Amino acid sequence: MRAPAIETRRLRKHYRRGPTVAKAVDGIDLRIERGDASRLGGDARAVLRARRIGFVLQEFDLLPGLTAIENFLLPLRYAGGNGDGRRRGERLLEEVGLGPRAHHKPSELSGGEQQRVAIARSLVNDPAIVLADEPTGEMDTGAAEELVGLMRRVNRERGATFVVVTHDQDLASRADRVVRLQDGRVARA
């Protein structure tokens, strides 16, 4: 039997906040088998991440000097492509309700609008997987509902897998699979 690419035993990540210790992860065992990606060198893995994995970070990570469409196009630049990126960008920004705001800078957008730019940006390279940290955290109910619809449509039409970390029970209830953490441990899978 081959050794796994990634294996954790009793994985822990604790944060100290004053006298309190927050246990984000507390004793999780995980095993991920080897695949083609584990055989790639560092540069090739970076290209794989840029081309096949989308990221939606809780803090958005939009560059303040760039417009929504320019922020959207950054992953294309990192992946070495451009092609029809601007048209795709405008279409995806339209899909997340930001078509008229495509040429606004982050400081001119609400938190929810910035989050939608980040979500559209995560889809620019047609990724196989999207890792999303609280994707609906800054959105009102209507925008969150539209986002869930978009994620389900992208999953169905493009086969992209969404791995979402959320406290939003409504969003979690609409997932195909839910793994719940409680006090840093897997409570239910």
C-alpha positions as a Python dict, from the first residue, in 0.01 Angstrom:
ca = {
    (1, 'M'): (0, 0, 0),
    (2, 'R'): (138, 339, -102),
    (3, 'A'): (184, 614, 151),
    (4, 'P'): (-86, 882, 127),
    (5, 'A'): (-8, 1224, -20),
    (6, 'I'): (-146, 1392, 291),
    (7, 'E'): (-214, 1238, 626),
    (8, 'T'): (-289, 1413, 951),
    (9, 'R'): (-327, 1262, 1292),
    (10, 'R'): (-479, 1463, 1571),
    (11, 'L'): (-440, 1784, 1367),
    (12, 'R'): (-476, 2091, 1589),
    (13, 'K'): (-496, 2465, 1529),
    (14, 'H'): (-562, 2678, 1834),
    (15, 'Y'): (-577, 3057, 1856),
    (16, 'R'): (-519, 3254, 2172),
    (17, 'R'): (-745, 3555, 2224),
    (18, 'G'): (-643, 3708, 2553),
    (19, 'P'): (-698, 3445, 2822),
    (20, 'T'): (-924, 3236, 2593),
    (21, 'V'): (-805, 2963, 2359),
    (22, 'A'): (-1020, 2909, 2047),
    (23, 'K'): (-988, 2560, 1904),
    (24, 'A'): (-1041, 2597, 1529),
    (25, 'V'): (-930, 2239, 1466),
    (26, 'D'): (-879, 1998, 1753),
    (27, 'G'): (-760, 1646, 1686),
    (28, 'I'): (-880, 1577, 1330),
    (29, 'D'): (-751, 1273, 1144),
    (30, 'L'): (-747, 1302, 765),
    (31, 'R'): (-606, 1089, 487),
    (32, 'I'): (-588, 1195, 122),
    (33, 'E'): (-449, 944, -124),
    (34, 'R'): (-184, 1028, -379),
    (35, 'G'): (-290, 1155, -719),
    (36, 'D'): (-129, 1315, -1021),
    (37, 'A'): (-93, 1650, -842),
    (38, 'S'): (135, 1503, -576),
    (39, 'R'): (387, 1412, -844),
    (40, 'L'): (409, 1765, -980),
    (41, 'G'): (694, 2002, -901),
    (42, 'G'): (638, 2332, -720),
    (43, 'D'): (590, 2543, -1034),
    (44, 'A'): (354, 2289, -1189),
    (45, 'R'): (149, 2276, -867),
    (46, 'A'): (125, 2657, -872),
    (47, 'V'): (-6, 2644, -1229),
    (48, 'L'): (-254, 2373, -1128),
    (49, 'R'): (-381, 2591, -840),
    (50, 'A'): (-409, 2892, -1070),
    (51, 'R'): (-594, 2702, -1343),
    (52, 'R'): (-802, 2438, -1162),
    (53, 'I'): (-876, 2571, -811),
    (54, 'G'): (-1085, 2877, -733),
    (55, 'F'): (-1062, 3056, -399),
    (56, 'V'): (-1318, 3277, -224),
    (57, 'L'): (-1157, 3425, 85),
    (58, 'Q'): (-1354, 3575, 371),
    (59, 'E'): (-1162, 3903, 339),
    (60, 'F'): (-1220, 3920, -42),
    (61, 'D'): (-856, 4015, -118),
    (62, 'L'): (-948, 4260, -392),
    (63, 'L'): (-674, 4501, -495),
    (64, 'P'): (-796, 4853, -409),
    (65, 'G'): (-646, 5023, -715),
    (66, 'L'): (-820, 4792, -962),
    (67, 'T'): (-1182, 4789, -1079),
    (68, 'A'): (-1409, 4488, -1027),
    (69, 'I'): (-1341, 4364, -1381),
    (70, 'E'): (-963, 4412, -1338),
    (71, 'N'): (-969, 4220, -1008),
    (72, 'F'): (-1170, 3950, -1183),
    (73, 'L'): (-906, 3917, -1457),
    (74, 'L'): (-609, 3864, -1220),
    (75, 'P'): (-635, 3481, -1206),
    (76, 'L'): (-630, 3470, -1586),
    (77, 'R'): (-309, 3669, -1586),
    (78, 'Y'): (-154, 3437, -1323),
    (79, 'A'): (-259, 3130, -1522),
    (80, 'G'): (-100, 3271, -1837),
    (81, 'G'): (-422, 3320, -2029),
    (82, 'N'): (-625, 3613, -2146),
    (83, 'G'): (-829, 3520, -2453),
    (84, 'D'): (-1194, 3608, -2404),
    (85, 'G'): (-1140, 3691, -2036),
    (86, 'R'): (-1295, 4038, -2041),
    (87, 'R'): (-1616, 3911, -2205),
    (88, 'R'): (-1632, 3619, -1963),
    (89, 'G'): (-1565, 3858, -1677),
    (90, 'E'): (-1847, 4086, -1776),
    (91, 'R'): (-2081, 3787, -1814),
    (92, 'L'): (-1988, 3639, -1474),
    (93, 'L'): (-2011, 3977, -1302),
    (94, 'E'): (-2355, 4011, -1461),
    (95, 'E'): (-2449, 3664, -1329),
    (96, 'V'): (-2362, 3770, -973),
    (97, 'G'): (-2556, 4095, -1015),
    (98, 'L'): (-2263, 4331, -1068),
    (99, 'G'): (-2277, 4409, -1439),
    (100, 'P'): (-2338, 4782, -1387),
    (101, 'R'): (-2066, 4795, -1118),
    (102, 'A'): (-1789, 4622, -1322),
    (103, 'H'): (-1585, 4941, -1354),
    (104, 'H'): (-1605, 5044, -988),
    (105, 'K'): (-1315, 5005, -745),
    (106, 'P'): (-1358, 4807, -421),
    (107, 'S'): (-1394, 5125, -214),
    (108, 'E'): (-1701, 5207, -426),
    (109, 'L'): (-1862, 4867, -362),
    (110, 'S'): (-2048, 4737, -58),
    (111, 'G'): (-1913, 4437, 133),
    (112, 'G'): (-2164, 4210, -41),
    (113, 'E'): (-2067, 4346, -382),
    (114, 'Q'): (-1699, 4290, -307),
    (115, 'Q'): (-1780, 3933, -204),
    (116, 'R'): (-1963, 3877, -535),
    (117, 'V'): (-1655, 4002, -726),
    (118, 'A'): (-1445, 3750, -530),
    (119, 'I'): (-1692, 3473, -614),
    (120, 'A'): (-1696, 3559, -985),
    (121, 'R'): (-1314, 3578, -980),
    (122, 'S'): (-1298, 3227, -831),
    (123, 'L'): (-1483, 3096, -1137),
    (124, 'V'): (-1277, 3274, -1405),
    (125, 'N'): (-1057, 2975, -1494),
    (126, 'D'): (-1346, 2726, -1493),
    (127, 'P'): (-1200, 2546, -1189),
    (128, 'A'): (-1262, 2185, -1095),
    (129, 'I'): (-1294, 2287, -729),
    (130, 'V'): (-1379, 2611, -549),
    (131, 'L'): (-1275, 2659, -186),
    (132, 'A'): (-1501, 2920, -26),
    (133, 'D'): (-1475, 3071, 321),
    (134, 'E'): (-1810, 3223, 431),
    (135, 'P'): (-1918, 3315, 76),
    (136, 'T'): (-2253, 3459, 189),
    (137, 'G'): (-2122, 3633, 500),
    (138, 'E'): (-2157, 3988, 364),
    (139, 'M'): (-2472, 3934, 159),
    (140, 'D'): (-2835, 4009, 217),
    (141, 'T'): (-3084, 3723, 186),
    (142, 'G'): (-3168, 3788, -180),
    (143, 'A'): (-2803, 3807, -291),
    (144, 'A'): (-2719, 3494, -88),
    (145, 'E'): (-3005, 3308, -257),
    (146, 'E'): (-2876, 3413, -600),
    (147, 'L'): (-2526, 3297, -507),
    (148, 'V'): (-2650, 2955, -396),
    (149, 'G'): (-2831, 2925, -728),
    (150, 'L'): (-2514, 3020, -915),
    (151, 'M'): (-2303, 2766, -723),
    (152, 'R'): (-2557, 2490, -787),
    (153, 'R'): (-2574, 2582, -1157),
    (154, 'V'): (-2193, 2586, -1192),
    (155, 'N'): (-2180, 2252, -1012),
    (156, 'R'): (-2445, 2100, -1238),
    (157, 'E'): (-2331, 2250, -1571),
    (158, 'R'): (-1953, 2255, -1529),
    (159, 'G'): (-1904, 1982, -1271),
    (160, 'A'): (-1719, 2213, -1031),
    (161, 'T'): (-1707, 2100, -669),
    (162, 'F'): (-1763, 2363, -399),
    (163, 'V'): (-1607, 2315, -58),
    (164, 'V'): (-1767, 2579, 161),
    (165, 'V'): (-1691, 2678, 518),
    (166, 'T'): (-1995, 2854, 661),
    (167, 'H'): (-2201, 2936, 967),
    (168, 'D'): (-2500, 3005, 739),
    (169, 'Q'): (-2739, 2719, 820),
    (170, 'D'): (-2954, 2790, 514),
    (171, 'L'): (-2653, 2760, 285),
    (172, 'A'): (-2537, 2442, 461),
    (173, 'S'): (-2882, 2287, 435),
    (174, 'R'): (-2867, 2314, 56),
    (175, 'A'): (-2532, 2134, 24),
    (176, 'D'): (-2509, 1779, -108),
    (177, 'R'): (-2282, 1682, 183),
    (178, 'V'): (-2226, 1851, 517),
    (179, 'V'): (-1939, 1786, 756),
    (180, 'R'): (-2001, 1963, 1086),
    (181, 'L'): (-1723, 2072, 1316),
    (182, 'Q'): (-1793, 2135, 1679),
    (183, 'D'): (-1522, 2262, 1910),
    (184, 'G'): (-1268, 2188, 1638),
    (185, 'R'): (-1371, 1824, 1591),
    (186, 'V'): (-1578, 1646, 1330),
    (187, 'A'): (-1919, 1620, 1492),
    (188, 'R'): (-2108, 1464, 1202),
    (189, 'A'): (-2015, 1377, 844),
}
